[in-house]
Amino acid sequence: MQSTINYEEVLNALKLLKQDNQLFEIRIINGKWNASGYFTSPEVAVQELKRIRIKDNTNIYFCLNFINDACYSRKQRNKIIENAENTTKDNDIIGYQWLMIDIDPKRPTGTSSSNEQLELAKQKAKKIYAFMKKQSWYDPIIAMSGNGYHLLYNVALKNNKENIEMVKKCLNTLAIIFNDQNSDIDCATYNPARICKLYGTVAQKGLSTPERPHRLSKILYIPNEIQTNDIQVIKRFSEMFSQKEEKKNLNYISEKFNIEDFINKHNINVCDIVENGGVKKYLLSECLFDASHKAPDSAIFELPNGAIAYKCFHNSCSDKTWKDVRLMFEPDAYNKKYIESKTEANYKKEDYKIEQLENDEPIFKTSQMIRSEKQVEAEYIKTGIKQLDKKLRGLKKGFVTCLSGLRACGKSSIISQFTVEAVNQGYKVAMFSGELTNMNTLNWLVLQSAGRDNVLETQYQGFYQTKSEAQERIDKWLDEKVYIYNNNYGNKFEWILEQLKKVVEEKKVDLVILDNLMALNINSLDRDKFIQQSLFVEQLETFAKQSNIHILFVAHPRKSTSFLRLDDVSGSNDIVNRVDNALILHRVNNDFKRLAKEMFKNDLDETIYSCDNVIEICKDRDSGNQDVFIPLYFDKTCKRLCNYRGENKYYKWEETK
């Protein structure tokens, strides 16, 4: 029936979703009657649809995912036959092509959506789109199904038990967050052989009435580039509310614990309670970490398994979990010997000043003297590299770190990134760069702060620049937080050290970065080169402890034909002996792969060889970590070294939008 199908819309949809002669099935369903056809050509499929007489209250679908080519030999090859014996089943699917988020308005069975319900579903689709983007998912294809909305995310997952469970968890995660009294996320769409409305056909549920009309399904939005989402992004998303995460760092489970008692005890302002699918959602009047984030942007969730979770949809609070909430109100809740305190930037301390050694300090101390002293809580500036922060806890204030690596390994990228991460946590940074101009240093910081959503590709291949409107906001965000040394004053270390001490005390700086040792003139420290370097580190150590800051300096390695090790750093072993932490950044190229396999045989995780860069912990004074290799992934658009491919972190400057 001509009014049931817009053949041009159907053809365009199939060409978009099923490219390169990919096998697909069209399914026609009306009660107990069905018809099916297998095709590799969208044009042939459309011609067959024109031939078929479509009955009333009939809906037309297509199979979303990759079908085993053997199914093309079934009876319905290149034609649609009624009451087909065999249609696509889960074991006929070789892999997922699309993860479909189906926003389905709640209504009586056998009826279409009202216009009001459809509009509410549209608004929810917008929220989910924004939420997924913050979780580093690439843009989806967006479609109106006739009664609701679809977000189709391109994936490439094998059809196996692990991936089926992962897709199921992704949909359940969205349901936990977004299900309400108006519409649900259809969690049943996780199965591999899932069929989806064929866009360009009319959705027919019940009678078509002015209040609840039948509507033509259609694709509304196609991204400029359809990018396949990385499995690490999907896996991380699927585990947002998983049992594993609950035990580690997201949720808290206890038979004795009662969330309502906790809320009442601590006067947490709940504006609404929504129960759906066994999940109880306590919508908060305002975010517990930023009062400017008003309802309905934050909530506490109680899951059917007893787990509890917290979520705020704003960028600046995206990392906050239930554990953070619990410790905010009950610091000893988890009964750990070590509870990491909330770090505090120097500029927030009214009595901050650089400490000087008292003259009456005893030369030797007894155990009782040491025990009676007021212990200063250790503070850590997070690097943003999750595994590095997990091992080191971050850059400890009062410590000195040496960073080394071969040329073009990404050292400038990572120290710039550490700077942006520190600013994002509320710290201030002073930088010396002997190799980059002040403007180049600033542009690098701005580009990394911008992220891939706020950059433009230039006429030069692989070169990107920050959008002007974003640059203006980032400049204001970085102002009075990052202090870049003016190289016109020269590179004499003793003079620079005096200026650093002044800026640390006057501006209350927390992190000092020196790039690099070779660019500093340290000749005045001693006539011997090796003693010069030893005295250089000694002065940095004293400075770091007295001013309660972290100092990171870059030291180039000597030329080496073997795998780069700590002994290759600069001219003197005393450098790496004296520092608190030592890191080496490697670029994963053919030389790295060859030399690493020669050095470590098969002891290294294969992931190391498939990433772009590796940061190695060679020395960790606190915990004794060494030979720890952490994979990183380079985003060329914004020069970030990411925790996983596709990571797209947002910084607090975007809150000014």
C-alpha positions as CSV (number, residue, x, y, z in Angstrom):
1,M,0.0,0.0,0.0
2,Q,1.6,3.2,-1.2
3,S,0.6,5.3,1.9
4,T,2.4,2.8,4.2
5,I,5.9,3.2,2.7
6,N,8.0,6.1,1.5
7,Y,10.3,4.2,-0.8
8,E,12.8,7.0,-1.2
9,E,13.2,7.2,2.6
10,V,13.6,3.4,2.8
11,L,16.2,3.3,0.1
12,N,18.3,6.0,1.7
13,A,18.0,4.4,5.1
14,L,19.2,1.0,3.8
15,K,22.1,2.6,1.9
16,L,23.2,4.3,5.0
17,L,22.8,1.4,7.5
18,K,23.7,-1.5,5.2
19,Q,26.7,-0.6,3.0
20,D,29.1,-2.5,0.8
21,N,26.8,-5.3,-0.3
22,Q,26.1,-6.3,3.4
23,L,23.5,-9.0,3.9
24,F,20.3,-7.8,5.6
25,E,16.8,-9.2,6.3
26,I,13.5,-7.4,5.9
27,R,10.8,-8.7,8.1
28,I,7.0,-7.9,7.8
29,I,4.8,-8.7,10.7
30,N,1.0,-8.6,11.2
31,G,-0.2,-10.7,14.1
32,K,0.5,-14.3,13.3
33,W,1.3,-13.6,9.6
34,N,4.8,-12.6,8.6
35,A,6.9,-12.2,5.5
36,S,10.7,-12.2,5.2
37,G,13.4,-11.5,2.6
38,Y,17.2,-11.5,2.5
39,F,19.0,-9.0,0.4
40,T,22.4,-7.5,-0.3
41,S,21.1,-4.7,-2.5
42,P,18.9,-1.9,-1.1
43,E,17.5,-1.3,-4.6
44,V,16.4,-4.9,-5.0
45,A,14.8,-4.8,-1.5
46,V,12.8,-1.7,-2.4
47,Q,11.5,-3.2,-5.6
48,E,10.3,-6.3,-3.7
49,L,8.5,-4.0,-1.2
50,K,6.7,-2.4,-4.1
51,R,5.6,-5.8,-5.2
52,I,4.2,-6.9,-1.9
53,R,0.6,-6.0,-0.8
54,I,1.0,-4.6,2.7
55,K,-2.0,-5.4,5.0
56,D,-3.5,-3.1,7.5
57,N,-1.9,-2.9,10.9
58,T,1.3,-4.2,9.5
59,N,4.8,-3.1,10.5
60,I,8.0,-3.5,8.6
61,Y,11.4,-4.1,10.2
62,F,15.0,-4.9,9.3
63,C,17.7,-6.8,11.2
64,L,20.2,-4.4,12.8
65,N,23.3,-6.5,13.0
66,F,25.8,-8.5,10.9
67,I,24.1,-11.7,9.5
68,N,26.0,-14.8,8.6
69,D,26.3,-14.9,4.7
70,A,25.1,-18.5,4.7
71,C,21.6,-17.2,5.4
72,Y,21.5,-15.7,1.9
73,S,20.9,-19.2,0.6
74,R,17.6,-19.5,2.3
75,K,14.4,-19.6,0.3
76,Q,13.7,-15.9,0.6
77,R,16.9,-14.9,-1.3
78,N,16.3,-11.5,-3.1
79,K,12.5,-11.9,-2.6
80,I,10.0,-11.5,0.2
81,I,8.0,-14.7,0.9
82,E,5.0,-15.1,3.3
83,N,5.2,-17.2,6.4
84,A,8.9,-18.0,5.9
85,E,10.1,-21.1,7.8
86,N,13.4,-19.6,8.8
87,T,14.1,-16.0,9.8
88,T,17.2,-14.6,11.5
89,K,17.9,-16.0,15.0
90,D,20.6,-15.0,17.5
91,N,22.9,-17.8,16.4
92,D,22.7,-16.4,12.8
93,I,24.4,-13.2,13.8
94,I,28.2,-13.0,13.6
95,G,28.5,-9.6,15.3
96,Y,26.8,-6.4,16.5
97,Q,26.8,-3.5,14.1
98,W,24.5,-1.1,15.9
99,L,23.7,-0.6,19.6
100,M,20.1,0.7,19.5
101,I,18.8,2.9,22.3
102,D,15.0,2.8,21.9
103,I,13.1,5.5,23.9
104,D,9.6,4.1,24.1
105,P,6.7,6.2,25.6
106,K,4.5,4.4,28.2
107,R,1.0,3.9,26.8
108,P,-1.7,1.1,26.7
109,T,-0.7,-1.9,24.6
110,G,-1.8,-1.8,21.0
111,T,-1.9,2.0,20.7
112,S,0.3,4.7,19.1
113,S,2.0,7.5,21.0
114,S,0.3,10.9,21.5
115,N,2.0,14.0,20.2
116,E,2.8,15.0,23.8
117,Q,4.3,11.6,24.5
118,L,6.4,11.8,21.4
119,E,7.7,15.3,22.4
120,L,8.7,14.0,25.8
121,A,10.6,11.1,24.2
122,K,12.4,13.6,22.0
123,Q,13.5,15.6,25.0
124,K,14.8,12.5,26.7
125,A,16.6,11.5,23.5
126,K,18.4,14.9,23.6
127,K,19.5,14.3,27.2
128,I,20.7,10.8,26.5
129,Y,22.6,12.1,23.4
130,A,24.4,14.7,25.6
131,F,25.1,12.1,28.4
132,M,26.6,9.6,26.0
133,K,28.8,12.3,24.4
134,K,30.2,13.1,27.9
135,Q,30.9,9.4,28.3
136,S,33.1,9.6,25.1
137,W,30.7,7.9,22.7
138,Y,30.8,9.1,19.1
139,D,27.7,10.7,17.6
140,P,24.9,8.3,16.7
141,I,22.4,8.2,13.9
142,I,19.1,9.6,15.3
143,A,15.7,8.4,14.1
144,M,12.1,8.8,14.9
145,S,10.5,5.3,15.0
146,G,6.9,6.5,14.6
147,N,6.1,6.2,18.3
148,G,9.4,7.1,20.0
149,Y,13.1,7.8,19.2
150,H,16.1,5.7,18.3
151,L,19.8,6.4,18.9
152,L,21.9,4.1,16.8
153,Y,25.6,3.8,17.9
154,N,28.0,2.1,15.6
155,V,29.8,-0.8,17.2
156,A,31.9,-3.7,16.1
157,L,31.4,-6.5,18.6
158,K,31.6,-10.3,18.1
159,N,28.5,-12.3,18.9
160,N,29.5,-14.0,22.1
161,K,28.3,-14.3,25.7
162,E,30.5,-11.6,27.1
163,N,29.5,-9.0,24.5
164,I,25.8,-9.9,24.7
165,E,26.0,-9.3,28.5
166,M,28.0,-6.0,27.9
167,V,25.3,-4.6,25.6
168,K,22.6,-5.7,28.0
169,K,24.4,-3.8,30.8
170,C,24.7,-0.7,28.7
171,L,21.0,-0.6,28.2
172,N,20.3,-1.3,31.9
173,T,22.7,1.5,32.8
174,L,20.6,3.9,30.7
175,A,17.4,2.5,32.1
176,I,18.6,3.1,35.7
177,I,19.4,6.7,35.0
178,F,16.6,7.8,32.5
179,N,13.5,5.6,33.0
180,D,10.6,7.6,34.4
181,Q,6.8,7.8,34.5
182,N,6.7,9.0,30.9
183,S,9.0,6.6,28.9
184,D,11.4,3.7,29.2
185,I,14.6,2.6,27.6
186,D,13.7,-0.7,26.0
187,C,16.2,-3.1,27.6
188,A,15.0,-6.0,25.5
189,T,16.9,-4.8,22.4
190,Y,20.2,-6.3,23.5
191,N,19.8,-9.6,21.6
192,P,22.0,-10.0,18.5
193,A,19.1,-10.7,16.1
194,R,17.2,-7.6,17.1
195,I,14.9,-6.2,14.5
196,C,14.3,-2.5,14.2
197,K,11.7,-0.3,12.5
198,L,12.5,0.1,8.8
199,Y,12.9,3.8,8.5
200,G,10.6,5.2,5.8
201,T,7.7,2.9,6.7
202,V,4.7,3.8,8.8
203,A,4.4,2.6,12.4
204,Q,0.9,1.1,12.8
205,K,-0.2,0.3,16.4
206,G,-4.0,0.2,16.9
207,L,-6.2,2.7,15.0
208,S,-4.8,5.9,13.6
209,T,-6.7,8.6,15.4
210,P,-6.1,12.4,15.7
211,E,-5.1,11.8,19.3
212,R,-2.8,8.9,18.5
213,P,-1.9,8.9,14.8
214,H,0.2,6.5,12.7
215,R,3.4,8.2,11.7
216,L,6.1,7.6,9.1
217,S,9.4,6.5,10.8
218,K,12.4,8.4,9.4
219,I,16.1,9.2,10.0
220,L,16.5,12.7,11.5
221,Y,20.3,13.1,12.0
222,I,23.4,11.6,10.4
223,P,26.8,12.5,11.8
224,N,29.4,13.9,9.4
225,E,31.4,10.8,10.0
226,I,30.0,7.5,11.4
227,Q,32.7,6.4,13.8
228,T,32.9,3.0,15.4
229,N,32.9,3.2,19.2
230,D,35.9,1.6,21.0
231,I,35.2,-1.5,23.0
232,Q,36.9,0.0,26.0
233,V,34.4,2.9,26.0
234,I,31.5,0.4,25.8
235,K,32.9,-1.8,28.5
236,R,33.6,1.1,30.9
237,F,30.0,2.4,30.3
238,S,28.5,-1.1,30.9
239,E,30.3,-1.4,34.2
240,M,29.0,2.0,35.6
241,F,26.6,0.2,37.9
242,S,28.1,-3.3,37.8
243,Q,28.6,-5.5,40.9
244,K,32.4,-5.3,40.4
245,E,32.4,-1.5,40.5
246,E,30.1,-1.5,43.5
247,K,32.6,-3.4,45.6
248,K,35.7,-1.4,44.4
249,N,34.9,2.2,44.3
250,L,31.4,3.1,43.2
251,N,28.8,1.8,45.5
252,Y,28.4,0.5,49.0
253,I,26.5,-2.6,50.0
254,S,25.4,-3.6,53.5
255,E,22.4,-5.4,54.9
256,K,22.4,-3.0,57.8
257,F,22.7,0.1,55.7
258,N,19.5,2.0,54.9
259,I,19.7,4.8,52.3
260,E,16.6,6.6,53.5
261,D,18.0,6.7,57.1
262,F,21.2,8.1,55.6
263,I,19.3,10.8,53.6
264,N,17.2,11.9,56.7
265,K,20.2,11.8,59.1
266,H,22.2,14.2,56.9
267,N,19.4,16.4,55.8
268,I,19.9,15.7,52.1
269,N,17.2,17.6,50.2
270,V,15.3,15.1,48.0
271,C,12.7,16.7,45.7
272,D,11.2,13.6,44.2
273,I,11.4,9.7,44.4
274,V,10.9,7.7,41.3
275,E,10.6,3.9,41.3
276,N,10.9,2.0,38.0
277,G,11.9,-1.6,37.2
278,G,13.1,-2.2,40.8
279,V,15.3,0.9,40.8
280,K,14.6,3.6,43.3
281,K,15.8,7.1,42.2
282,Y,16.1,9.9,44.8
283,L,16.2,13.1,42.7
284,L,18.1,15.8,44.6
285,S,17.2,19.5,44.8
286,E,20.8,20.3,44.1
287,C,24.1,18.4,43.5
288,L,25.9,17.5,46.7
289,F,29.2,18.7,45.2
290,D,28.1,21.9,43.5
291,A,24.9,23.7,44.7
292,S,24.5,25.5,41.3
293,H,23.6,22.1,39.7
294,K,19.9,22.1,40.3
295,A,17.2,19.3,40.0
296,P,16.8,17.1,38.1
297,D,20.6,16.9,37.3
298,S,21.7,14.8,40.2
299,A,20.3,11.7,42.0
300,I,21.0,8.8,44.3
301,F,20.1,5.4,43.0
302,E,19.2,2.3,44.9
303,L,19.4,-0.8,42.7
304,P,17.5,-4.1,43.1
305,N,20.7,-5.9,44.3
306,G,21.0,-3.4,47.2
307,A,23.8,-1.4,45.5
308,I,23.7,2.4,45.8
309,A,25.1,4.8,43.3
310,Y,25.3,8.6,42.8
311,K,25.3,10.6,39.5
312,C,25.4,14.2,38.5
313,F,25.2,15.1,34.8
314,H,27.4,18.1,34.9
315,N,31.0,17.8,33.5
316,S,32.7,19.0,36.7
317,C,30.9,16.3,38.8
318,S,31.0,13.4,36.3
319,D,33.6,11.6,38.3
320,K,31.8,11.8,41.6
321,T,30.5,8.5,43.0
322,W,28.5,7.2,45.9
323,K,31.7,6.5,47.7
324,D,32.5,10.2,47.5
325,V,29.0,11.0,48.9
326,R,29.4,8.6,51.8
327,L,32.8,9.8,52.8
328,M,31.6,13.4,52.6
329,F,29.2,12.8,55.4
330,E,30.8,9.8,57.2
331,P,34.6,9.9,56.7
332,D,35.2,6.6,58.6
333,A,32.4,4.7,56.8
334,Y,34.7,2.2,55.1
335,N,37.0,1.6,58.1
336,K,40.2,1.8,56.1
337,K,43.5,2.3,57.8
338,Y,44.2,4.9,55.1
339,I,41.6,7.3,53.9
340,E,42.8,9.7,51.3
341,S,41.9,13.2,52.4
342,K,40.4,15.8,50.1
343,T,43.4,17.7,48.9
344,E,43.6,21.5,49.3
345,A,45.4,23.9,47.0
346,N,47.9,26.2,48.6
347,Y,46.0,29.3,47.6
348,K,43.0,28.2,49.7
349,K,45.1,28.2,52.9
350,E,45.0,31.5,54.6
351,D,48.1,30.9,56.6
352,Y,50.1,29.4,53.7
353,K,53.8,30.3,53.6
354,I,57.1,28.5,52.8
355,E,58.3,26.6,55.9
356,Q,61.8,27.4,57.2
357,L,63.7,25.0,59.5
358,E,63.6,26.1,63.2
359,N,67.0,26.7,64.8
360,D,66.0,24.8,67.9
361,E,65.0,21.7,66.1
362,P,66.7,18.6,67.7
363,I,69.4,17.0,65.6
364,F,68.2,13.5,66.6
365,K,64.6,12.7,67.6
366,T,63.2,10.0,69.8
367,S,60.2,7.9,68.9
368,Q,58.1,9.8,71.4
369,M,59.1,13.1,69.9
370,I,58.2,11.9,66.4
371,R,54.9,10.4,67.6
372,S,53.9,13.6,69.4
373,E,54.5,15.8,66.3
374,K,51.5,17.0,64.3
375,Q,51.4,14.9,61.2
376,V,50.7,16.8,58.0
377,E,48.2,14.9,55.8
378,A,49.7,13.9,52.5
379,E,48.3,15.7,49.5
380,Y,48.3,14.5,45.9
381,I,47.7,16.3,42.6
382,K,46.0,13.9,40.2
383,T,47.6,13.5,36.8
384,G,44.4,12.3,35.1
385,I,46.1,9.1,34.0
386,K,44.1,6.7,36.0
387,Q,46.5,3.8,36.4
388,L,49.3,6.3,37.2
389,D,47.2,7.9,39.9
390,K,46.2,4.5,41.2
391,K,49.8,3.5,41.7
392,L,51.3,6.8,42.9
393,R,48.0,8.3,44.2
394,G,49.1,11.3,42.1
395,L,51.9,13.8,42.3
396,K,52.6,14.0,46.1
397,K,53.3,17.5,47.4
398,G,56.7,17.7,48.9
399,F,58.1,15.3,46.3
400,V,60.2,15.7,43.2
401,T,59.6,13.7,40.0
402,C,62.0,13.2,37.1
403,L,60.4,12.5,33.7
404,S,62.5,11.2,30.9
405,G,62.0,9.8,27.4
406,L,63.5,9.9,23.9
407,R,62.8,12.7,21.5
408,A,59.3,13.0,20.1
409,C,57.9,10.6,22.7
410,G,55.3,13.1,24.0
411,K,57.0,14.6,27.0
412,S,55.8,18.2,26.2
413,S,52.3,16.8,25.7
414,I,52.2,15.0,29.0
415,I,53.6,17.9,31.2
416,S,51.1,20.2,29.5
417,Q,48.4,17.8,30.3
418,F,49.5,17.5,33.9
419,T,49.2,21.3,34.1
420,V,45.6,21.3,32.7
421,E,44.6,18.5,35.1
422,A,46.1,20.4,38.1
423,V,44.2,23.6,37.2
424,N,41.0,21.5,36.8
425,Q,41.4,20.4,40.4
426,G,41.8,23.9,41.7
427,Y,45.6,24.0,41.9
428,K,48.1,26.7,40.5
429,V,51.1,25.8,38.4
430,A,54.4,27.6,37.5
431,M,56.2,26.5,34.4
432,F,59.6,26.9,32.9
433,S,60.0,25.8,29.2
434,G,63.4,26.4,27.7
435,E,62.4,24.9,24.3
436,L,59.0,26.4,23.6
437,T,58.1,30.1,23.4
438,N,55.6,31.5,25.9
439,M,52.9,31.6,23.1
440,N,53.6,28.0,22.0
441,T,53.3,26.8,25.6
442,L,50.0,28.6,26.1
443,N,48.6,27.4,22.8
444,W,49.5,23.8,23.8
445,L,47.7,24.2,27.1
446,V,44.6,25.7,25.4
447,L,44.4,23.0,22.8
448,Q,44.5,20.2,25.4
449,S,41.9,22.1,27.5
450,A,39.7,22.4,24.5
451,G,39.4,18.7,23.6
452,R,38.4,17.4,20.2
453,D,34.9,18.9,20.2
454,N,36.4,22.5,20.3
455,V,39.1,22.3,17.6
456,L,39.3,22.8,13.9
457,E,41.5,21.1,11.4
458,T,43.8,23.5,9.5
459,Q,45.1,23.4,6.0
460,Y,48.1,21.5,7.3
461,Q,47.7,17.8,7.7
462,G,47.4,16.6,11.3
463,F,47.5,20.2,12.6
464,Y,44.5,21.5,14.6
465,Q,43.7,24.8,16.3
466,T,41.3,25.8,19.0
467,K,38.0,27.4,18.0
468,S,38.1,31.1,18.8
469,E,35.1,31.2,21.2
470,A,36.6,28.3,23.2
471,Q,40.0,29.8,23.2
472,E,38.7,33.0,24.8
473,R,37.0,31.1,27.6
474,I,40.0,28.8,28.2
475,D,42.4,31.8,28.4
476,K,40.2,33.3,31.2
477,W,40.0,29.9,32.9
478,L,43.8,29.5,32.9
479,D,44.5,33.2,33.8
480,E,46.0,33.6,37.4
481,K,46.2,29.8,37.6
482,V,49.2,29.1,35.3
483,Y,52.4,31.2,35.5
484,I,54.8,30.7,32.5
485,Y,58.3,31.9,33.0
486,N,59.4,34.7,30.6
487,N,62.4,33.3,28.8
488,N,63.7,36.8,28.0
489,Y,65.1,36.8,31.5
490,G,67.6,34.0,30.6
491,N,68.1,30.5,31.8
492,K,70.4,30.8,34.9
493,F,69.1,28.3,37.3
494,E,69.9,30.1,40.6
495,W,68.1,33.2,39.5
496,I,65.1,31.2,38.1
497,L,64.9,29.3,41.4
498,E,64.6,32.6,43.4
499,Q,61.8,33.7,41.1
500,L,60.1,30.4,41.5
501,K,60.2,30.7,45.3
502,K,58.7,34.2,45.0
503,V,55.8,33.1,42.7
504,V,55.1,30.1,44.8
505,E,54.8,32.2,48.0
506,E,53.1,35.2,46.4
507,K,50.7,33.3,44.1
508,K,50.5,30.2,46.3
509,V,51.5,27.8,43.6
510,D,51.2,24.0,44.1
511,L,53.0,22.5,41.1
512,V,56.3,23.6,39.5
513,I,57.3,22.1,36.1
514,L,60.8,22.5,34.6
515,D,61.2,21.6,31.0
516,N,64.1,20.7,30.9
517,L,67.3,20.2,32.7
518,M,69.4,20.7,29.6
519,A,67.8,24.1,28.9
520,L,68.8,25.3,32.4
521,N,72.2,26.8,33.0
522,I,73.4,25.1,36.2
523,N,77.2,25.8,35.7
524,S,77.4,28.0,38.7
525,L,76.5,25.2,41.1
526,D,79.9,23.5,40.6
527,R,82.6,23.0,38.1
528,D,81.9,19.2,37.8
529,K,78.9,18.4,35.6
530,F,77.8,15.5,37.6
531,I,78.0,17.4,40.9
532,Q,76.0,20.2,39.2
533,Q,73.2,17.8,38.5
534,S,73.3,16.4,42.0
535,L,73.1,19.9,43.6
536,F,70.3,20.8,41.2
537,V,68.1,18.0,42.5
538,E,69.1,18.6,46.1
539,Q,67.9,22.2,45.8
540,L,64.7,21.1,44.2
541,E,64.1,18.6,47.0
542,T,64.6,21.3,49.7
543,F,62.3,23.7,47.8
544,A,59.6,21.1,47.4
545,K,59.5,20.2,51.1
546,Q,59.7,23.7,52.5
547,S,57.0,25.0,50.2
548,N,54.8,21.9,50.2
549,I,54.7,21.7,46.4
550,H,55.4,19.1,43.9
551,I,58.2,19.7,41.4
552,L,58.5,17.8,38.1
553,F,61.5,18.3,35.9
554,V,62.3,16.8,32.5
555,A,65.8,15.2,31.9
556,H,66.8,13.9,28.5
557,P,68.5,10.5,28.4
558,R,71.9,9.7,27.0
559,K,72.0,8.1,23.5
560,S,71.2,4.4,23.8
561,T,70.9,1.6,21.3
562,S,69.0,-0.7,23.8
563,F,65.6,-0.3,25.5
564,L,65.6,3.0,27.5
565,R,66.2,2.4,31.2
566,L,66.6,4.6,34.2
567,D,70.4,4.4,34.1
568,D,70.3,6.2,30.7
569,V,68.8,9.4,32.2
570,S,71.1,12.4,31.8
571,G,74.7,12.3,33.0
572,S,74.6,11.2,36.6
573,N,72.9,8.3,38.4
574,D,72.7,10.6,41.4
575,I,69.7,12.4,39.6
576,V,67.5,9.3,39.7
577,N,68.9,8.2,43.1
578,R,67.8,11.5,44.7
579,V,64.4,12.0,43.2
580,D,61.2,10.6,44.8
581,N,59.6,9.4,41.6
582,A,61.1,8.6,38.2
583,L,59.0,8.1,35.1
584,I,59.9,7.3,31.5
585,L,57.6,8.1,28.6
586,H,57.9,5.8,25.6
587,R,56.5,6.1,22.1
588,V,55.2,2.8,20.8
589,N,56.9,2.5,17.4
590,N,58.8,-0.3,15.7
591,D,62.0,0.3,17.7
592,F,60.0,0.2,21.0
593,K,58.3,-3.1,20.1
594,R,61.5,-4.7,19.0
595,L,63.6,-3.6,21.9
596,A,60.8,-4.3,24.5
597,K,60.4,-7.8,23.3
598,E,64.2,-8.3,23.4
599,M,64.3,-6.9,27.0
600,F,61.1,-8.4,28.5
601,K,60.5,-11.4,26.2
602,N,56.8,-12.1,26.6
603,D,56.4,-10.6,30.1
604,L,54.6,-7.4,29.0
605,D,50.9,-7.3,28.4
606,E,50.1,-7.3,24.7
607,T,48.0,-4.1,25.2
608,I,51.3,-2.3,25.5
609,Y,52.1,-3.0,21.9
610,S,48.8,-1.8,20.5
611,C,48.6,1.6,22.2
612,D,50.3,4.8,21.1
613,N,52.5,5.7,24.1
614,V,53.5,4.0,27.4
615,I,54.4,5.7,30.6
616,E,56.6,3.6,32.8
617,I,57.0,4.0,36.6
618,C,60.7,3.3,37.2
619,K,60.8,4.6,40.8
620,D,58.2,5.2,43.5
621,R,59.6,6.1,46.9
622,D,56.3,5.7,48.7
623,S,55.1,2.3,47.5
624,G,58.2,0.8,45.8
625,N,56.5,0.4,42.4
626,Q,58.8,-0.2,39.4
627,D,58.7,-1.7,36.0
628,V,55.0,-0.7,35.8
629,F,53.9,0.0,32.2
630,I,50.8,2.0,31.6
631,P,49.3,2.2,28.1
632,L,48.2,5.6,26.7
633,Y,46.3,6.6,23.5
634,F,47.2,9.8,21.6
635,D,44.4,12.0,20.4
636,K,46.1,14.1,17.6
637,T,43.2,16.6,17.5
638,C,44.0,18.0,20.9
639,K,47.4,16.4,21.8
640,R,46.0,14.5,24.7
641,L,47.4,11.2,26.0
642,C,44.2,9.3,26.9
643,N,43.4,6.5,29.2
644,Y,41.6,4.6,26.5
645,R,41.0,5.2,22.8
646,G,38.1,7.6,22.3
647,E,38.3,9.2,25.7
648,N,36.9,12.7,25.6
649,K,37.3,14.4,29.0
650,Y,35.6,17.7,29.7
651,Y,37.2,20.3,31.9
652,K,35.6,22.9,34.1
653,W,36.0,25.8,31.7
654,E,33.1,24.4,29.7
655,E,30.8,25.1,32.7
656,T,31.0,28.8,31.7
657,K,29.1,28.0,28.5
